[in-house]
Amino acid sequence: MASTTIFQKIINGEIPCEKLYEDDLCLAFNDISAQAPIHYLVIPKTPIPSLRECKNLDKNLLGHLILVGQKIAKEKKLSNWRTVINTGAESGQTVFHLHIHFLSGRAMLWPPG
């Protein structure tokens, strides 16, 4: 059996977070290791390890996650932000529960990393 990720513990209420949004499908909260002045995560409540494991039946969920992130950005009156999904350890994924980073509040350089 796979170990419980920190994100699943947050979803379960075992670890507190600065919650920005929650519904039946997802949870959004501020990243505790922020890489920009504004850095929040949107995660599905379904424990999908990464984008690599998504199936066709997840397409509505994936769209929902992006639109929730956009809703939060609009609430924060952001006009620019970067959206990142790391897939696999070499890309920088450290928690193997799908999550989308939304970063803003400073200029984002290219290429990243």
Backbone torsions as a table, in degrees:
resi	resn	phi	psi	omega
1	MET	NA	134.7	-179.5
2	ALA	-68.0	148.1	179.0
3	SER	-73.1	154.9	179.3
4	THR	-75.8	127.0	-179.5
5	THR	-78.5	163.6	176.1
6	ILE	-59.6	-34.7	179.3
7	PHE	-68.1	-37.7	176.9
8	GLN	-65.7	-36.5	177.1
9	LYS	-66.1	-35.1	175.3
10	ILE	-66.2	-46.8	178.1
11	ILE	-57.3	-42.2	-178.6
12	ASN	-74.1	-7.7	-179.3
13	GLY	82.6	10.7	-179.9
14	GLU	-78.7	-26.1	179.0
15	ILE	-126.3	130.3	-179.7
16	PRO	-74.0	159.1	175.8
17	CYS	-147.9	164.9	172.9
18	GLU	-88.1	86.3	-174.3
19	LYS	-68.6	132.0	176.1
20	LEU	-106.5	-27.6	-175.9
21	TYR	-165.0	147.6	173.2
22	GLU	-154.4	139.9	170.8
23	ASP	-144.4	-168.0	-177.7
24	ASP	-66.7	-23.2	-174.2
25	LEU	-100.7	-27.9	-172.0
26	CYS	-151.4	172.3	177.7
27	LEU	-139.4	138.9	175.9
28	ALA	-125.3	139.4	-177.8
29	PHE	-156.4	160.8	178.0
30	ASN	-68.9	139.7	177.8
31	ASP	-75.7	129.0	-179.5
32	ILE	-75.3	-13.6	176.0
33	SER	-114.7	54.9	-173.5
34	ALA	-55.7	134.9	178.3
35	GLN	-106.6	5.4	177.7
36	ALA	-155.9	163.4	179.1
37	PRO	-55.1	-34.2	172.8
38	ILE	-119.1	121.0	-179.1
39	HIS	-151.4	108.5	178.0
40	TYR	-128.9	161.7	-178.3
41	LEU	-118.7	145.5	170.6
42	VAL	-120.8	124.4	-176.3
43	ILE	-127.4	145.3	174.5
44	PRO	-77.0	150.7	174.8
45	LYS	-75.7	-22.7	173.3
46	THR	-73.7	128.0	-176.9
47	PRO	-78.3	79.8	175.0
48	ILE	-90.7	122.0	-175.4
49	PRO	-60.1	-40.6	-179.7
50	SER	-163.5	175.0	177.9
51	LEU	-59.8	-29.9	179.7
52	ARG	-59.4	-31.9	-177.5
53	GLU	-90.4	-0.9	179.5
54	CYS	-66.6	146.7	179.5
55	LYS	-115.3	169.5	178.2
56	ASN	-56.1	-35.1	-179.6
57	LEU	-69.0	-10.5	178.4
58	ASP	-89.2	-1.9	-172.8
59	LYS	-61.5	-37.8	177.7
60	ASN	-68.3	-38.7	176.8
61	LEU	-62.3	-45.3	-179.6
62	LEU	-61.1	-43.1	176.3
63	GLY	-62.2	-40.5	179.3
64	HIS	-61.8	-43.6	180.0
65	LEU	-59.6	-44.7	179.2
66	ILE	-63.3	-44.6	-178.3
67	LEU	-68.6	-32.3	173.7
68	VAL	-64.6	-44.0	177.1
69	GLY	-60.0	-40.1	177.5
70	GLN	-64.6	-41.9	179.0
71	LYS	-58.7	-44.6	178.9
72	ILE	-64.6	-42.8	178.4
73	ALA	-58.5	-43.1	178.8
74	LYS	-65.1	-40.3	178.0
75	GLU	-62.4	-33.9	178.7
76	LYS	-84.1	0.7	179.9
77	LYS	60.2	37.2	177.4
78	LEU	-82.1	138.0	174.9
79	SER	-106.6	-15.6	178.7
80	ASN	-139.7	138.4	174.0
81	TRP	-158.7	160.5	175.2
82	ARG	-109.4	137.8	178.2
83	THR	-114.6	128.0	-175.1
84	VAL	-133.7	134.7	169.5
85	ILE	-125.7	109.9	175.3
86	ASN	-83.8	135.6	-179.6
87	THR	-127.6	105.2	-179.5
88	GLY	97.2	155.4	-175.6
89	ALA	-60.3	-40.7	-178.2
90	GLU	-67.4	-20.9	177.7
91	SER	-85.5	-9.3	-179.3
92	GLY	109.6	2.8	178.1
93	GLN	-70.0	123.6	-179.8
94	THR	-113.6	-22.1	175.7
95	VAL	-114.3	120.7	-175.1
96	PHE	-91.7	63.2	171.1
97	HIS	-142.7	117.5	-176.6
98	LEU	-44.0	133.1	176.8
99	HIS	-153.0	147.6	180.0
100	ILE	-114.0	125.5	176.5
101	HIS	-87.9	137.2	171.0
102	PHE	-122.5	119.1	-176.0
103	LEU	-124.1	140.8	179.1
104	SER	-161.5	178.4	176.2
105	GLY	96.5	0.8	175.0
106	ARG	-157.4	164.3	176.7
107	ALA	-66.9	135.9	177.7
108	MET	-101.3	124.2	-178.4
109	LEU	-85.8	159.3	176.6
110	TRP	-135.1	134.7	2.1
111	PRO	-79.9	150.8	176.8
112	PRO	-74.2	153.8	174.4
113	GLY	50.5	NA	NA
